[in-house]
Amino acid sequence: MKCAIYTRVSTDIQAEKEFSSCEAQEEKIRAFIKSQNNCRVFKVYSGPGFTGVNLNRPALQELLEDIKQGKIDIVLVSYSSVLKRDYGMVVSHHLGIRQ
């Protein structure tokens, strides 16, 4: 299974904290992937310094495009708000549904 890793922090302060940085998030997700038999990392998408209410994040847009192209089977995040504060909007945006 092709897994994408998506990491994000909103502020420079969060990016510098050892436990919440994009690097720390990636490390946690990679540890999980290692515990799975059928997962391999396709790509890491990282969005440091972008708020979760903004869908116009370069890494998120690249991730959504790769999903549309069938390059990814699953997206892994360290916690759900990394993707978006309103999760339904991400799914709706990806599927082209207007709310």
Gaussian input, Z-matrix of N, CA and C with variables (Angstrom, degrees):
# hf/3-21g

backbone

0 1
 N
 C     1     B1
 C     2     B2     1     A1
 N     3     B3     2     A2     1     D1
 C     4     B4     3     A3     2     D2
 C     5     B5     4     A4     3     D3
 N     6     B6     5     A5     4     D4
 C     7     B7     6     A6     5     D5
 C     8     B8     7     A7     6     D6
 N     9     B9     8     A8     7     D7
 C    10    B10     9     A9     8     D8
 C    11    B11    10    A10     9     D9
 N    12    B12    11    A11    10    D10
 C    13    B13    12    A12    11    D11
 C    14    B14    13    A13    12    D12
 N    15    B15    14    A14    13    D13
 C    16    B16    15    A15    14    D14
 C    17    B17    16    A16    15    D15
 N    18    B18    17    A17    16    D16
 C    19    B19    18    A18    17    D17
 C    20    B20    19    A19    18    D18
 N    21    B21    20    A20    19    D19
 C    22    B22    21    A21    20    D20
 C    23    B23    22    A22    21    D21
 N    24    B24    23    A23    22    D22
 C    25    B25    24    A24    23    D23
 C    26    B26    25    A25    24    D24
 N    27    B27    26    A26    25    D25
 C    28    B28    27    A27    26    D26
 C    29    B29    28    A28    27    D27
 N    30    B30    29    A29    28    D28
 C    31    B31    30    A30    29    D29
 C    32    B32    31    A31    30    D30
 N    33    B33    32    A32    31    D31
 C    34    B34    33    A33    32    D32
 C    35    B35    34    A34    33    D33
 N    36    B36    35    A35    34    D34
 C    37    B37    36    A36    35    D35
 C    38    B38    37    A37    36    D36
 N    39    B39    38    A38    37    D37
 C    40    B40    39    A39    38    D38
 C    41    B41    40    A40    39    D39
 N    42    B42    41    A41    40    D40
 C    43    B43    42    A42    41    D41
 C    44    B44    43    A43    42    D42
 N    45    B45    44    A44    43    D43
 C    46    B46    45    A45    44    D44
 C    47    B47    46    A46    45    D45
 N    48    B48    47    A47    46    D46
 C    49    B49    48    A48    47    D47
 C    50    B50    49    A49    48    D48
 N    51    B51    50    A50    49    D49
 C    52    B52    51    A51    50    D50
 C    53    B53    52    A52    51    D51
 N    54    B54    53    A53    52    D52
 C    55    B55    54    A54    53    D53
 C    56    B56    55    A55    54    D54
 N    57    B57    56    A56    55    D55
 C    58    B58    57    A57    56    D56
 C    59    B59    58    A58    57    D57
 N    60    B60    59    A59    58    D58
 C    61    B61    60    A60    59    D59
 C    62    B62    61    A61    60    D60
 N    63    B63    62    A62    61    D61
 C    64    B64    63    A63    62    D62
 C    65    B65    64    A64    63    D63
 N    66    B66    65    A65    64    D64
 C    67    B67    66    A66    65    D65
 C    68    B68    67    A67    66    D66
 N    69    B69    68    A68    67    D67
 C    70    B70    69    A69    68    D68
 C    71    B71    70    A70    69    D69
 N    72    B72    71    A71    70    D70
 C    73    B73    72    A72    71    D71
 C    74    B74    73    A73    72    D72
 N    75    B75    74    A74    73    D73
 C    76    B76    75    A75    74    D74
 C    77    B77    76    A76    75    D75
 N    78    B78    77    A77    76    D76
 C    79    B79    78    A78    77    D77
 C    80    B80    79    A79    78    D78
 N    81    B81    80    A80    79    D79
 C    82    B82    81    A81    80    D80
 C    83    B83    82    A82    81    D81
 N    84    B84    83    A83    82    D82
 C    85    B85    84    A84    83    D83
 C    86    B86    85    A85    84    D84
 N    87    B87    86    A86    85    D85
 C    88    B88    87    A87    86    D86
 C    89    B89    88    A88    87    D87
 N    90    B90    89    A89    88    D88
 C    91    B91    90    A90    89    D89
 C    92    B92    91    A91    90    D90
 N    93    B93    92    A92    91    D91
 C    94    B94    93    A93    92    D92
 C    95    B95    94    A94    93    D93
 N    96    B96    95    A95    94    D94
 C    97    B97    96    A96    95    D95
 C    98    B98    97    A97    96    D96
 N    99    B99    98    A98    97    D97
 C   100   B100    99    A99    98    D98
 C   101   B101   100   A100    99    D99
 N   102   B102   101   A101   100   D100
 C   103   B103   102   A102   101   D101
 C   104   B104   103   A103   102   D102
 N   105   B105   104   A104   103   D103
 C   106   B106   105   A105   104   D104
 C   107   B107   106   A106   105   D105
 N   108   B108   107   A107   106   D106
 C   109   B109   108   A108   107   D107
 C   110   B110   109   A109   108   D108
 N   111   B111   110   A110   109   D109
 C   112   B112   111   A111   110   D110
 C   113   B113   112   A112   111   D111
 N   114   B114   113   A113   112   D112
 C   115   B115   114   A114   113   D113
 C   116   B116   115   A115   114   D114
 N   117   B117   116   A116   115   D115
 C   118   B118   117   A117   116   D116
 C   119   B119   118   A118   117   D117
 N   120   B120   119   A119   118   D118
 C   121   B121   120   A120   119   D119
 C   122   B122   121   A121   120   D120
 N   123   B123   122   A122   121   D121
 C   124   B124   123   A123   122   D122
 C   125   B125   124   A124   123   D123
 N   126   B126   125   A125   124   D124
 C   127   B127   126   A126   125   D125
 C   128   B128   127   A127   126   D126
 N   129   B129   128   A128   127   D127
 C   130   B130   129   A129   128   D128
 C   131   B131   130   A130   129   D129
 N   132   B132   131   A131   130   D130
 C   133   B133   132   A132   131   D131
 C   134   B134   133   A133   132   D132
 N   135   B135   134   A134   133   D133
 C   136   B136   135   A135   134   D134
 C   137   B137   136   A136   135   D135
 N   138   B138   137   A137   136   D136
 C   139   B139   138   A138   137   D137
 C   140   B140   139   A139   138   D138
 N   141   B141   140   A140   139   D139
 C   142   B142   141   A141   140   D140
 C   143   B143   142   A142   141   D141
 N   144   B144   143   A143   142   D142
 C   145   B145   144   A144   143   D143
 C   146   B146   145   A145   144   D144
 N   147   B147   146   A146   145   D145
 C   148   B148   147   A147   146   D146
 C   149   B149   148   A148   147   D147
 N   150   B150   149   A149   148   D148
 C   151   B151   150   A150   149   D149
 C   152   B152   151   A151   150   D150
 N   153   B153   152   A152   151   D151
 C   154   B154   153   A153   152   D152
 C   155   B155   154   A154   153   D153
 N   156   B156   155   A155   154   D154
 C   157   B157   156   A156   155   D155
 C   158   B158   157   A157   156   D156
 N   159   B159   158   A158   157   D157
 C   160   B160   159   A159   158   D158
 C   161   B161   160   A160   159   D159
 N   162   B162   161   A161   160   D160
 C   163   B163   162   A162   161   D161
 C   164   B164   163   A163   162   D162
 N   165   B165   164   A164   163   D163
 C   166   B166   165   A165   164   D164
 C   167   B167   166   A166   165   D165
 N   168   B168   167   A167   166   D166
 C   169   B169   168   A168   167   D167
 C   170   B170   169   A169   168   D168
 N   171   B171   170   A170   169   D169
 C   172   B172   171   A171   170   D170
 C   173   B173   172   A172   171   D171
 N   174   B174   173   A173   172   D172
 C   175   B175   174   A174   173   D173
 C   176   B176   175   A175   174   D174
 N   177   B177   176   A176   175   D175
 C   178   B178   177   A177   176   D176
 C   179   B179   178   A178   177   D177
 N   180   B180   179   A179   178   D178
 C   181   B181   180   A180   179   D179
 C   182   B182   181   A181   180   D180
 N   183   B183   182   A182   181   D181
 C   184   B184   183   A183   182   D182
 C   185   B185   184   A184   183   D183
 N   186   B186   185   A185   184   D184
 C   187   B187   186   A186   185   D185
 C   188   B188   187   A187   186   D186
 N   189   B189   188   A188   187   D187
 C   190   B190   189   A189   188   D188
 C   191   B191   190   A190   189   D189
 N   192   B192   191   A191   190   D190
 C   193   B193   192   A192   191   D191
 C   194   B194   193   A193   192   D192
 N   195   B195   194   A194   193   D193
 C   196   B196   195   A195   194   D194
 C   197   B197   196   A196   195   D195
 N   198   B198   197   A197   196   D196
 C   199   B199   198   A198   197   D197
 C   200   B200   199   A199   198   D198
 N   201   B201   200   A200   199   D199
 C   202   B202   201   A201   200   D200
 C   203   B203   202   A202   201   D201
 N   204   B204   203   A203   202   D202
 C   205   B205   204   A204   203   D203
 C   206   B206   205   A205   204   D204
 N   207   B207   206   A206   205   D205
 C   208   B208   207   A207   206   D206
 C   209   B209   208   A208   207   D207
 N   210   B210   209   A209   208   D208
 C   211   B211   210   A210   209   D209
 C   212   B212   211   A211   210   D210
 N   213   B213   212   A212   211   D211
 C   214   B214   213   A213   212   D212
 C   215   B215   214   A214   213   D213
 N   216   B216   215   A215   214   D214
 C   217   B217   216   A216   215   D215
 C   218   B218   217   A217   216   D216
 N   219   B219   218   A218   217   D217
 C   220   B220   219   A219   218   D218
 C   221   B221   220   A220   219   D219
 N   222   B222   221   A221   220   D220
 C   223   B223   222   A222   221   D221
 C   224   B224   223   A223   222   D222
 N   225   B225   224   A224   223   D223
 C   226   B226   225   A225   224   D224
 C   227   B227   226   A226   225   D225
 N   228   B228   227   A227   226   D226
 C   229   B229   228   A228   227   D227
 C   230   B230   229   A229   228   D228
 N   231   B231   230   A230   229   D229
 C   232   B232   231   A231   230   D230
 C   233   B233   232   A232   231   D231
 N   234   B234   233   A233   232   D232
 C   235   B235   234   A234   233   D233
 C   236   B236   235   A235   234   D234
 N   237   B237   236   A236   235   D235
 C   238   B238   237   A237   236   D236
 C   239   B239   238   A238   237   D237
 N   240   B240   239   A239   238   D238
 C   241   B241   240   A240   239   D239
 C   242   B242   241   A241   240   D240
 N   243   B243   242   A242   241   D241
 C   244   B244   243   A243   242   D242
 C   245   B245   244   A244   243   D243
 N   246   B246   245   A245   244   D244
 C   247   B247   246   A246   245   D245
 C   248   B248   247   A247   246   D246
 N   249   B249   248   A248   247   D247
 C   250   B250   249   A249   248   D248
 C   251   B251   250   A250   249   D249
 N   252   B252   251   A251   250   D250
 C   253   B253   252   A252   251   D251
 C   254   B254   253   A253   252   D252
 N   255   B255   254   A254   253   D253
 C   256   B256   255   A255   254   D254
 C   257   B257   256   A256   255   D255
 N   258   B258   257   A257   256   D256
 C   259   B259   258   A258   257   D257
 C   260   B260   259   A259   258   D258
 N   261   B261   260   A260   259   D259
 C   262   B262   261   A261   260   D260
 C   263   B263   262   A262   261   D261
 N   264   B264   263   A263   262   D262
 C   265   B265   264   A264   263   D263
 C   266   B266   265   A265   264   D264
 N   267   B267   266   A266   265   D265
 C   268   B268   267   A267   266   D266
 C   269   B269   268   A268   267   D267
 N   270   B270   269   A269   268   D268
 C   271   B271   270   A270   269   D269
 C   272   B272   271   A271   270   D270
 N   273   B273   272   A272   271   D271
 C   274   B274   273   A273   272   D272
 C   275   B275   274   A274   273   D273
 N   276   B276   275   A275   274   D274
 C   277   B277   276   A276   275   D275
 C   278   B278   277   A277   276   D276
 N   279   B279   278   A278   277   D277
 C   280   B280   279   A279   278   D278
 C   281   B281   280   A280   279   D279
 N   282   B282   281   A281   280   D280
 C   283   B283   282   A282   281   D281
 C   284   B284   283   A283   282   D282
 N   285   B285   284   A284   283   D283
 C   286   B286   285   A285   284   D284
 C   287   B287   286   A286   285   D285
 N   288   B288   287   A287   286   D286
 C   289   B289   288   A288   287   D287
 C   290   B290   289   A289   288   D288
 N   291   B291   290   A290   289   D289
 C   292   B292   291   A291   290   D290
 C   293   B293   292   A292   291   D291
 N   294   B294   293   A293   292   D292
 C   295   B295   294   A294   293   D293
 C   296   B296   295   A295   294   D294

   B1=1.4351
   B2=1.5337
   B3=1.3317
   B4=1.4705
   B5=1.5219
   B6=1.3243
   B7=1.4582
   B8=1.5209
   B9=1.3106
   B10=1.4669
   B11=1.5205
   B12=1.3210
   B13=1.4537
   B14=1.5165
   B15=1.3394
   B16=1.4574
   B17=1.5220
   B18=1.3364
   B19=1.4622
   B20=1.5260
   B21=1.3487
   B22=1.4597
   B23=1.5123
   B24=1.3019
   B25=1.4688
   B26=1.5181
   B27=1.3256
   B28=1.4653
   B29=1.5202
   B30=1.3165
   B31=1.4566
   B32=1.5174
   B33=1.3125
   B34=1.4580
   B35=1.5251
   B36=1.3279
   B37=1.4659
   B38=1.5323
   B39=1.3329
   B40=1.4660
   B41=1.5192
   B42=1.3159
   B43=1.4628
   B44=1.5226
   B45=1.3283
   B46=1.4595
   B47=1.5213
   B48=1.3298
   B49=1.4658
   B50=1.5247
   B51=1.3101
   B52=1.4562
   B53=1.5274
   B54=1.3295
   B55=1.4631
   B56=1.5255
   B57=1.3344
   B58=1.4657
   B59=1.5182
   B60=1.2991
   B61=1.4653
   B62=1.5268
   B63=1.2973
   B64=1.4647
   B65=1.5264
   B66=1.3137
   B67=1.4639
   B68=1.5240
   B69=1.3379
   B70=1.4662
   B71=1.5270
   B72=1.3327
   B73=1.4650
   B74=1.5255
   B75=1.3286
   B76=1.4660
   B77=1.5258
   B78=1.3111
   B79=1.4644
   B80=1.5281
   B81=1.3310
   B82=1.4690
   B83=1.5281
   B84=1.3207
   B85=1.4661
   B86=1.5219
   B87=1.3273
   B88=1.4705
   B89=1.5304
   B90=1.3259
   B91=1.4641
   B92=1.5264
   B93=1.3311
   B94=1.4588
   B95=1.5321
   B96=1.3204
   B97=1.4642
   B98=1.5256
   B99=1.3287
   B100=1.4668
   B101=1.5239
   B102=1.3266
   B103=1.4646
   B104=1.5310
   B105=1.3024
   B106=1.4629
   B107=1.5296
   B108=1.2983
   B109=1.4659
   B110=1.5198
   B111=1.3040
   B112=1.4609
   B113=1.5281
   B114=1.3213
   B115=1.4632
   B116=1.5214
   B117=1.3217
   B118=1.4650
   B119=1.5197
   B120=1.3258
   B121=1.4593
   B122=1.5232
   B123=1.3181
   B124=1.4609
   B125=1.5252
   B126=1.3547
   B127=1.4567
   B128=1.5359
   B129=1.3236
   B130=1.4607
   B131=1.5301
   B132=1.3230
   B133=1.4579
   B134=1.5222
   B135=1.3125
   B136=1.4522
   B137=1.5270
   B138=1.3401
   B139=1.4618
   B140=1.5042
   B141=1.3262
   B142=1.4641
   B143=1.5234
   B144=1.3307
   B145=1.4546
   B146=1.5133
   B147=1.3376
   B148=1.4653
   B149=1.5205
   B150=1.3105
   B151=1.4527
   B152=1.5206
   B153=1.3277
   B154=1.4535
   B155=1.5140
   B156=1.3170
   B157=1.4673
   B158=1.5281
   B159=1.3120
   B160=1.4642
   B161=1.5278
   B162=1.3141
   B163=1.4689
   B164=1.5267
   B165=1.3031
   B166=1.4662
   B167=1.5254
   B168=1.3215
   B169=1.4656
   B170=1.5119
   B171=1.3216
   B172=1.4679
   B173=1.5289
   B174=1.3221
   B175=1.4619
   B176=1.5223
   B177=1.3298
   B178=1.4583
   B179=1.5197
   B180=1.3161
   B181=1.4669
   B182=1.5270
   B183=1.3346
   B184=1.4721
   B185=1.5338
   B186=1.3194
   B187=1.4632
   B188=1.5181
   B189=1.3329
   B190=1.4627
   B191=1.5222
   B192=1.3215
   B193=1.4633
   B194=1.5268
   B195=1.3279
   B196=1.4611
   B197=1.5255
   B198=1.3299
   B199=1.4665
   B200=1.5179
   B201=1.3247
   B202=1.4760
   B203=1.5204
   B204=1.3389
   B205=1.4611
   B206=1.5344
   B207=1.3183
   B208=1.4590
   B209=1.5213
   B210=1.3125
   B211=1.4641
   B212=1.5249
   B213=1.3364
   B214=1.4619
   B215=1.5238
   B216=1.3321
   B217=1.4632
   B218=1.5261
   B219=1.3153
   B220=1.4593
   B221=1.5271
   B222=1.3380
   B223=1.4635
   B224=1.5246
   B225=1.3201
   B226=1.4599
   B227=1.5255
   B228=1.3247
   B229=1.4698
   B230=1.5203
   B231=1.3277
   B232=1.4603
   B233=1.5210
   B234=1.3236
   B235=1.4562
   B236=1.5206
   B237=1.3211
   B238=1.4623
   B239=1.5194
   B240=1.3169
   B241=1.4664
   B242=1.5277
   B243=1.3365
   B244=1.4612
   B245=1.5220
   B246=1.3176
   B247=1.4548
   B248=1.5219
   B249=1.3148
   B250=1.4690
   B251=1.5081
   B252=1.3027
   B253=1.4610
   B254=1.5326
   B255=1.3166
   B256=1.4600
   B257=1.5299
   B258=1.3295
   B259=1.4635
   B260=1.5196
   B261=1.3229
   B262=1.4611
   B263=1.5142
   B264=1.3345
   B265=1.4594
   B266=1.5193
   B267=1.3246
   B268=1.4644
   B269=1.5157
   B270=1.3227
   B271=1.4620
   B272=1.5209
   B273=1.3226
   B274=1.4650
   B275=1.5228
   B276=1.3132
   B277=1.4639
   B278=1.5291
   B279=1.3168
   B280=1.4705
   B281=1.5305
   B282=1.3241
   B283=1.4633
   B284=1.5252
   B285=1.3242
   B286=1.4607
   B287=1.5109
   B288=1.3232
   B289=1.4750
   B290=1.5187
   B291=1.3156
   B292=1.4649
   B293=1.5189
   B294=1.3267
   B295=1.4631
   B296=1.5220
   A1=108.13
   A2=115.73
   A3=121.02
   A4=109.61
   A5=115.28
   A6=121.85
   A7=110.57
   A8=115.00
   A9=121.09
   A10=107.14
   A11=115.42
   A12=121.60
   A13=106.66
   A14=116.20
   A15=120.03
   A16=108.50
   A17=116.22
   A18=121.83
   A19=109.01
   A20=115.29
   A21=119.77
   A22=109.62
   A23=115.55
   A24=122.81
   A25=107.16
   A26=115.95
   A27=120.59
   A28=113.43
   A29=116.69
   A30=119.45
   A31=112.14
   A32=115.79
   A33=120.94
   A34=110.99
   A35=116.47
   A36=120.22
   A37=109.73
   A38=116.53
   A39=119.90
   A40=110.77
   A41=116.99
   A42=121.39
   A43=111.59
   A44=116.12
   A45=120.59
   A46=113.39
   A47=117.37
   A48=120.42
   A49=109.00
   A50=114.32
   A51=120.66
   A52=113.54
   A53=117.68
   A54=120.83
   A55=114.10
   A56=118.12
   A57=118.71
   A58=114.02
   A59=118.17
   A60=120.73
   A61=110.39
   A62=116.08
   A63=120.23
   A64=110.36
   A65=116.04
   A66=120.28
   A67=111.14
   A68=117.09
   A69=121.27
   A70=110.72
   A71=116.07
   A72=119.82
   A73=110.19
   A74=116.07
   A75=120.29
   A76=111.19
   A77=116.34
   A78=120.80
   A79=110.83
   A80=117.36
   A81=121.47
   A82=111.24
   A83=115.62
   A84=119.77
   A85=110.17
   A86=117.76
   A87=120.36
   A88=111.34
   A89=117.29
   A90=120.58
   A91=110.31
   A92=116.34
   A93=120.09
   A94=110.33
   A95=116.59
   A96=120.78
   A97=110.90
   A98=117.08
   A99=120.88
   A100=111.42
   A101=116.55
   A102=120.20
   A103=112.20
   A104=117.11
   A105=121.94
   A106=109.78
   A107=116.63
   A108=120.23
   A109=113.66
   A110=116.88
   A111=118.97
   A112=114.27
   A113=118.54
   A114=121.10
   A115=111.19
   A116=114.76
   A117=120.77
   A118=107.36
   A119=115.85
   A120=120.49
   A121=108.97
   A122=115.08
   A123=120.56
   A124=109.42
   A125=115.51
   A126=120.13
   A127=109.25
   A128=115.18
   A129=121.56
   A130=107.62
   A131=115.80
   A132=123.33
   A133=106.16
   A134=117.12
   A135=120.17
   A136=110.48
   A137=114.99
   A138=120.57
   A139=112.66
   A140=118.64
   A141=118.96
   A142=111.15
   A143=115.96
   A144=120.50
   A145=115.51
   A146=117.94
   A147=120.86
   A148=110.43
   A149=116.74
   A150=121.58
   A151=111.14
   A152=115.28
   A153=120.96
   A154=114.67
   A155=117.77
   A156=119.96
   A157=112.15
   A158=116.77
   A159=122.13
   A160=110.43
   A161=116.83
   A162=120.70
   A163=112.61
   A164=117.32
   A165=120.83
   A166=111.14
   A167=115.11
   A168=121.88
   A169=107.75
   A170=118.31
   A171=120.40
   A172=113.48
   A173=118.13
   A174=120.37
   A175=111.09
   A176=117.40
   A177=120.73
   A178=110.72
   A179=117.24
   A180=120.14
   A181=111.38
   A182=116.14
   A183=120.30
   A184=110.11
   A185=116.81
   A186=121.65
   A187=110.70
   A188=117.66
   A189=121.29
   A190=111.51
   A191=117.06
   A192=120.52
   A193=111.21
   A194=116.87
   A195=119.99
   A196=111.58
   A197=117.19
   A198=120.78
   A199=109.54
   A200=116.87
   A201=121.03
   A202=111.64
   A203=116.22
   A204=120.88
   A205=112.88
   A206=116.97
   A207=121.24
   A208=114.52
   A209=117.08
   A210=120.75
   A211=112.73
   A212=117.07
   A213=122.30
   A214=109.79
   A215=115.37
   A216=120.19
   A217=112.14
   A218=116.99
   A219=120.84
   A220=109.70
   A221=115.71
   A222=121.75
   A223=107.37
   A224=115.61
   A225=121.08
   A226=109.53
   A227=115.24
   A228=122.72
   A229=107.86
   A230=116.75
   A231=119.39
   A232=112.02
   A233=117.66
   A234=122.97
   A235=107.85
   A236=116.72
   A237=121.33
   A238=115.27
   A239=119.29
   A240=119.40
   A241=112.52
   A242=117.40
   A243=120.01
   A244=109.24
   A245=116.12
   A246=120.51
   A247=111.37
   A248=116.85
   A249=120.11
   A250=109.34
   A251=115.82
   A252=120.35
   A253=110.93
   A254=117.57
   A255=122.73
   A256=107.09
   A257=116.55
   A258=122.02
   A259=112.72
   A260=116.26
   A261=120.03
   A262=112.15
   A263=116.74
   A264=119.62
   A265=111.20
   A266=118.34
   A267=120.74
   A268=109.67
   A269=116.65
   A270=120.46
   A271=109.79
   A272=116.95
   A273=120.72
   A274=111.25
   A275=116.60
   A276=120.86
   A277=110.11
   A278=116.12
   A279=120.74
   A280=111.29
   A281=116.13
   A282=120.10
   A283=112.78
   A284=116.48
   A285=119.84
   A286=114.01
   A287=116.54
   A288=120.94
   A289=108.49
   A290=116.55
   A291=120.57
   A292=109.28
   A293=115.48
   A294=119.58
   A295=109.65
   D1=132.16
   D2=178.89
   D3=-86.31
   D4=116.89
   D5=-176.78
   D6=-106.94
   D7=137.34
   D8=172.22
   D9=-105.05
   D10=141.18
   D11=173.98
   D12=-106.77
   D13=127.88
   D14=176.84
   D15=-121.34
   D16=124.92
   D17=177.85
   D18=-124.06
   D19=150.55
   D20=178.06
   D21=-161.07
   D22=144.81
   D23=167.46
   D24=-134.89
   D25=151.63
   D26=-175.83
   D27=-83.51
   D28=-34.65
   D29=-171.18
   D30=-126.58
   D31=160.93
   D32=176.14
   D33=-62.92
   D34=-33.53
   D35=179.29
   D36=-63.36
   D37=-44.97
   D38=177.63
   D39=-63.52
   D40=-38.58
   D41=-178.35
   D42=-62.98
   D43=-27.37
   D44=-177.82
   D45=-89.61
   D46=-14.17
   D47=-179.23
   D48=-75.80
   D49=132.25
   D50=-175.57
   D51=-58.62
   D52=-38.80
   D53=-175.00
   D54=-85.61
   D55=-17.07
   D56=-175.94
   D57=-121.01
   D58=3.91
   D59=-179.30
   D60=-65.63
   D61=163.31
   D62=176.14
   D63=-58.76
   D64=-37.56
   D65=179.87
   D66=-65.35
   D67=-41.40
   D68=178.69
   D69=-65.23
   D70=-40.49
   D71=177.43
   D72=-61.74
   D73=-45.65
   D74=-179.97
   D75=-61.17
   D76=-41.83
   D77=-179.74
   D78=-60.54
   D79=-43.36
   D80=178.57
   D81=-62.70
   D82=-43.35
   D83=-178.30
   D84=-68.12
   D85=-41.62
   D86=177.86
   D87=-61.45
   D88=-36.89
   D89=176.85
   D90=-62.48
   D91=-41.27
   D92=177.31
   D93=-63.63
   D94=-46.72
   D95=-179.00
   D96=-58.53
   D97=-39.43
   D98=178.48
   D99=-60.26
   D100=-30.05
   D101=-178.60
   D102=-79.13
   D103=-7.86
   D104=-179.08
   D105=-101.66
   D106=143.87
   D107=-178.10
   D108=-84.28
   D109=-24.77
   D110=-170.35
   D111=-112.97
   D112=16.64
   D113=-177.64
   D114=-112.16
   D115=142.27
   D116=169.79
   D117=-139.28
   D118=145.88
   D119=-178.14
   D120=-76.19
   D121=121.04
   D122=174.45
   D123=-81.47
   D124=-48.98
   D125=-176.04
   D126=-164.57
   D127=152.75
   D128=174.22
   D129=-107.53
   D130=127.22
   D131=177.71
   D132=-112.58
   D133=126.67
   D134=-174.60
   D135=-131.32
   D136=134.91
   D137=-178.78
   D138=-128.72
   D139=68.31
   D140=178.00
   D141=-70.63
   D142=137.90
   D143=175.61
   D144=83.52
   D145=13.84
   D146=179.22
   D147=-114.49
   D148=132.50
   D149=178.33
   D150=-69.90
   D151=150.67
   D152=-179.98
   D153=-73.83
   D154=-10.62
   D155=178.83
   D156=-87.74
   D157=-8.14
   D158=-177.75
   D159=-101.69
   D160=118.32
   D161=177.17
   D162=-83.65
   D163=-12.03
   D164=-177.81
   D165=-88.57
   D166=55.80
   D167=176.67
   D168=-102.21
   D169=129.23
   D170=-176.54
   D171=-53.02
   D172=-45.49
   D173=-178.12
   D174=-66.61
   D175=-38.60
   D176=178.39
   D177=-66.62
   D178=-42.73
   D179=178.97
   D180=-62.89
   D181=-40.00
   D182=177.10
   D183=-64.40
   D184=-42.31
   D185=177.54
   D186=-60.01
   D187=-48.82
   D188=-179.55
   D189=-61.07
   D190=-38.60
   D191=177.98
   D192=-65.42
   D193=-41.95
   D194=178.25
   D195=-65.90
   D196=-33.54
   D197=174.87
   D198=-64.40
   D199=-46.80
   D200=179.70
   D201=-58.77
   D202=-34.94
   D203=-178.88
   D204=-83.04
   D205=1.00
   D206=176.89
   D207=75.34
   D208=20.84
   D209=-177.79
   D210=-81.00
   D211=-16.76
   D212=-171.95
   D213=-126.66
   D214=137.86
   D215=175.90
   D216=-94.65
   D217=-33.38
   D218=-176.83
   D219=-151.63
   D220=146.31
   D221=176.68
   D222=-111.80
   D223=128.20
   D224=179.56
   D225=-111.51
   D226=134.00
   D227=177.04
   D228=-129.98
   D229=156.83
   D230=-179.17
   D231=-76.26
   D232=-29.73
   D233=173.50
   D234=-155.29
   D235=151.82
   D236=-167.53
   D237=-61.82
   D238=-32.29
   D239=-177.45
   D240=-72.84
   D241=-8.68
   D242=174.59
   D243=-60.74
   D244=-38.73
   D245=-178.53
   D246=-72.99
   D247=-53.71
   D248=-177.44
   D249=-170.52
   D250=144.20
   D251=177.12
   D252=-63.58
   D253=-38.16
   D254=178.07
   D255=-111.65
   D256=96.23
   D257=-172.02
   D258=-61.70
   D259=-34.80
   D260=178.91
   D261=-60.69
   D262=-32.94
   D263=179.48
   D264=-67.16
   D265=-35.60
   D266=178.99
   D267=-64.36
   D268=-47.78
   D269=179.70
   D270=-63.14
   D271=-45.91
   D272=179.49
   D273=-61.33
   D274=-42.60
   D275=179.22
   D276=-61.98
   D277=-45.81
   D278=-179.19
   D279=-61.83
   D280=-38.93
   D281=-177.69
   D282=-87.24
   D283=-2.88
   D284=179.03
   D285=77.39
   D286=22.99
   D287=179.85
   D288=-92.65
   D289=130.48
   D290=177.60
   D291=-92.13
   D292=135.18
   D293=-179.94
   D294=-101.61

